[in-house]
Amino acid sequence: MHQKPSQWTGRIDGETEEHLRWHQAIVMGEINTSFSDFGLIGFASDEGVRRNKGRVGARKGPGFLRKAYANFPIVSQKSLADYGDIVCENNALEYAQNELAEMVANLQRKRTKTIVFGGGHEVMFGHYSGLRLAFPDKKIGIINFDAHFDNRAIDPAIGASSGTGFWQIAQQDRNFAYLAIGIQANSNTKALFNEAERTNTQYILADEILPENQKDIFDKIDSFINVIDVLYVTLCLDVFAAPFAPGVSAAAFNGLIPDFFFKKIFKKVACSPKLSAFDIAELNPDLDIDNRTAKLAASFVFELVNV
């Protein structure tokens, strides 16, 4: 059993069930023996961001996310175990992604839902690869809350990056589906939109995420989930407007507002019984202000664990 990360500390109001916060109840998981409803893995990497010419710092994200989540109250009977961090060392991104895939596959085979704290959005390819190992014959659907498609072709001189994950999946796996929510028209070239069309990627533009469009949005989500077997949700924090999420590699002046309507959309997705995996990407604590991005990210973990 590995040591409890130092970030699992916080306020203590009491030791009885009605007083507990997550830092009091979190258990340290052992990959081959323990079981929990949710298995938390940190992916400490921003090598993909560096290769994508972004602002590095996301490798510190897992620790800050734990710290932000630690003080939330426990309001459900679901259990959460922390399996520690996978650290990308010596720029060996592909090795770290393979490590993540193996750990995810081991947990998923035990019917433990995986929650991964990134890290840059290169976390997505490793997380998805683990799901594919665990569910070789299932149709896996990915819902990506993101301003970007992340479907850029790999530059052989640079290698995979935080922006190539969906292109990589499309090259090797036809038994998947992709719905991107929050895409910014001014953040994706025509070539990336063309690639989305070529791979049958579904998307909802940021400009379309309005309360008056709720029925169309929910119908699109329902139609997407109805034809898949396993749902994987990835949340890239640069989907949100910079005042709410300043701590990201690519801050969005015109991003989404994480208001009541966005929460309705997120809960719609999180409530699906097909949901097996969730991660958060692109938290860069070096660029955050008053930890507001980390706290926002942690709030979505709270929503997902307690649906």
N, C-alpha and C positions, 0 to 999 in steps of 0.2 A: 504494500500500500504506500503510495507516494505521499510526500509531506503536503499538508494543507497550504495552498498559496497564501501569502501574507495579506492579500487584498480582501480575504473573507473576514472582515472585521466591521463592527458598526455598533449602533445603539442597542442596548439591552434593556427592555422594559419588564422582563420576567422570563421565567423558564417554562411556564406552562404553555400548552398548545396555542391558546388564543393570543399570546404575546410574541410568538416566534417570528423572527426575521430570517432571511435565507442564510445569512452568515452563521446563524446558530445551528441550522439543520443540514447544511450541505455536507455530503459525505464524499470521501475520496474513493474513486472507483479503481478497481483492478480489472484490467481488460479481459482476463480469462475466467474470472470467478464471480464478480459482483453483477447484480442486476438493478436497474432503476428504470423508471418511466422515460426519463430523459438523460442522455449522456452528453456532458459538456466537454468540448475539446477546444483548446486555444491553438490558433495557427499564427505564429509570430513571424510574419514575413511581409516585407515590402519590396522584395527583389523584383516582383512583377511590375510594381509601380515604377521602380527605377528604370527597368527596361522600356516601360511605356512613356518615359520622359516626364513622369509626374513628380510631385513633391513627396519625398520619403518621410517616414515616421510611423507608418501604420503597423510596423512590427511591434510597437508598444501597445497596440489596441487591446489585446486580450486582457492584460492586467487592469487597464482602466475600465474596461467593460465589467470585469468582475467587481471592481470596487464600486462602480455605479449601481450594480444589481444587488450587492450584498445587503443593503439596508431595506430592500423591499419586504413587505410583510408576506407571510405564507397564508394564502387564502384557499388553497385546495389541498387535496390529499395526494397529489402527484409528487413523486420523488425525483430528485435531481442529483446526479453524481458528477464530480469533476475529475476528468481523466488527465489533467495537466496540459502542457503545451508541446506542440511540435514546433521546433525552431528551425528556420531556414538559415543554415550556416554556410559561409564561403560561397555565397551566390548560387548554391545548388538547389534551385527552385524545383526542378523536376524530381529530385530525390525527396524533398520535403512533401511534395504533392503525393508521391507514391506512399510515403509514410502515413499521410492523412487518409488516403484511400483505404489502406489496410486496416487502420483503426476504425474507420467508419463502417467498413464491411463487417468487422467482428461484432460491433455493437448492433448493427442492423439485423444480423442473423439471429441475435438474441431478442429481437423485437423491441430493442431500445431505440427510441427516436433520438436522432443526433442534432445537437445544437453546436455550431462552430462559431467561435469568436475570432474574426480576422483582426488584423491582417488586410492586405490588399485584396482586390477582387480575384486575384489568382487563386484564392481559397476555393472558388467555385469549381474549378476543374478537378481539384483533388477531392472535394466533397462528392461531386457527381460520379467520379470514377469509383469511389467506394460504394455508392448506391448501385452502380452497374455490376460490380463484383457480387454484391449481395443479392441482386435481383436480375440475373442474366437474361431472363425471358420476359420480363415485365416491360410495359410501356411506361417510361418515366417522363413525367411532365415537370417542366421548370417554369415557375413564375418568378420573374426577376423585376423587382421594383428598382428602377434605374433610369438615369437620364441618358444612358448610352446602351447601344446594343451589345457591345463587347464581342463583336463578331469579326474583328479585323484579322486578316490572314497573317500567319507567322512570317516575319522577316528572318530568313535563314541566318543572317549575320547577327541577329539579336537573340532569337529564340522566343519561346512563349512568354507572354506578359499578362498583365492584369486586363488587357483589352482583347485577348485572343481566345478566351475560354470557349465561347459558343462556336466559333469557327472550328476549334479543335474537336469538339464533340460532333459537329456535323460531318467532319471528315471520316469519323470512325464508327458512327452509330446512327443508324436510320430509325431506330425504334425509340425515338424520343420526341417530345413536343416542347415548344418554347413560346411563352407569352410574356412580353415585356410591357411593364406598366410604368408610365411616367417619361416616356421617350421625348427628348427635346429635339425639335426640328433643327435648331441651330447648333447642335452638338454632335451631329452625325452627318457625314458626307453622303452624297448621292450614292457612292459606291457601297457604303454600309447599308443604306436602305435597299439597294439592289440585292445585296447578299441576303438581307432579311427576306426579301421576296423569293429568292432562289431556294432558300431552305424552309419555306413555308412558315416562317416566323410570324406569329400574331403579335400585334402591339396596340397599345392605347397611348396616344400622344398626351403629353402633360397638359396641353391646351384643352383636351377633351375631358379632363377629370374635374367635372363640375356637378353639383347636386342635381341639376336638371337632367343630367345624363345618367343618373343612377341605374335606371332600368337597363339601358344598353350595356353599361359596364358590367352589371351583375349577370346579365344574360351571356355576355362574352366569357366571363369567368366560369359560369356554370357549364357552358358548352365545352370549354377547354377541359375542365376537370372530369366531365362525364366520360370522356373517351380515353382516359389514362388509368393506369393501375396504381402508380406511386407518385405522390406529389412532393416536390422539393421546392422550397421557397427561399430565395436569396434576396437580401435587402442591402442595396448599395446606398450608403448614406448621402452620396452626392445627388440623390434624387430630390433632396429637400433644399429649400431656399437657404442661402447663406446665413441669414440672421438666426435660423433655427439649427443649422448644422454647419458652423464655420470650420470645424475640425476635420476637414477632408482634403484629399489631394487636389481635387478640382471643384472648388466652391461654385455653386450655381446661383447667380443673381436672380434668376427667374424660376427657381425650382418650386416644388410642391410645398404647400403649407401643411404641416402635420396636425390638422384640425380634426373636428368631430367627423367630418365626411371622410377624410382619409382613414381615420380609425375604423369607420364602418367597412370600408373596402378591405382593410387589413384583416379585420375580424371575419369577414366573409370568407376569405382565403384560409385563415387559421383554423376555422371551425370544420374544415373538411376532414372527414374520417380517413381520407387517403393521405393526409399529410404525414410524412415520415422524417423529414429533414428540414432544418432551417439554419441559415447563417446570416451574419452581419459583416459587411465589408467596408473598408476604406476609412475607418475611424483613425484619425491622425491626431493623437493627443498633443503633439508639439504645436499644432495650429488651432487647438480648441480654445474657447473662451469660457471660463467658469465651468468647465466640464459639461457645457450644455449639450454638445453632440453625444458624449458618452451617456449622459442621463436620458436623452431622447432614445438612443439605441437600446438602452436597458429597459425602457418602458415597453418596447415591442416584445422583448423576451418575456416580460411580465404578462403581457396580454396573451401571448401564445401558450405559456405554461398553464394559464388559468382559464382558458376557454372551456 
